Amino acid sequence: MFSKTKKPYVIYIAEIIYSYVSIIKNKYSNIETKDAINKFMETEEFKKLSNGTLHDEWFTELKKNNYFDQETGNRIPDETIKLLDIQKDMTIKQLIKIPALYEAKDNTLIEASMRAHQYLWRMCESYELWCKETDQSEQLLLNITD
């Protein structure tokens, strides 16, 4: 997804999640957003997000560039880096790896999976709200905030 407005760094991961869920929703035309999120939870991308690898790869790139933003040329403040590290820790805690997403008995999400699902939903919602606040509604595909 491309934006006309400079994104706050804390919204980058939300945008990535939103993009993957949108791709899944587009692939399966009649799927509900909640089901697209569940399908996302079965992907390698989710695994990278849930174990911190996605953040680690991003942090490696930032460090390689001495924490200078490639778009603006400005140095990313230490406080922002600390906030991103907190975001990583929170993401790992919310997306705890679960051996099976569903209880076999009645095919319902188990509690840890529900927490992960709700976290992903809130991240997608945050991205949509940011898009609406910055007048980028053309990028919205999930319509979570409607």
HELIX and SHEET records of a PDB file:
HELIX    1   1 TYR A    9  ILE A   11  5                                   3    
HELIX    2   2 TYR A   12  LYS A   27  1                                  16    
HELIX    3   3 THR A   33  PHE A   40  1                                   8    
HELIX    4   4 GLU A   44  SER A   50  1                                   7    
HELIX    5   5 THR A   53  LYS A   64  1                                  12    
HELIX    6   6 ASP A   78  GLN A   94  1                                  17    
HELIX    7   7 GLU A  111  GLU A  133  1                                  23    
HELIX    8   8 SER A  137  GLN A  139  5                                   3    
END                                                                             
